[in-house]
Amino acid sequence: MLGGDNESVLKRAVTPQVAPIYGGDFRSTPVFFIQDDHDYFDNDEATDDIITMPPSHFMLSMARATQRMYYPEFLPDVARPRGLPFSSAADRPDGVSETFGTIRYGRLAEVLLYDIRRTATLAARAPSMSISKPRNG
């Protein structure tokens, strides 16, 4: 995805959407962005005709490229299990995670962020749920 025509198209599509937010709108506010379905260049849909998640190889390549160019990854964390998907990928620095991590803002806040979009599927049916009526008495 990076290098060549695909990267040029990707930059033309993503830069106008991401750069102004980082560069101006939140310049004095701590923020951390997690990718959404549009970083995969598709909507997360599940109908009888189409199921878009988990993403195809091409969609995943686009999402990983946009992350590499625009979004910070999670730094190594000794408390994070190393086997989590897209953590310690061979093409990233050791211990860096693309989808699971912790952000801290001094002593004010510590937030765990888990992005499972890359591995979740919309194809499985939800278990049927029965709702019982309240009993009288």
Secondary structure, 3 states (H helix, E strand, C coil): CCCCHHHHHHHHHHHHHHHHHHHHHCCCCCCCCCCCHHHHCCCCCECCCCECCCCCHHHHHHHHHHHHHHCCCECCCCCCCCCCCCECCCCCCCCCECCEEEEEECCCEEEEEECCCCCCCCCCCCCCCCCCCCCCC
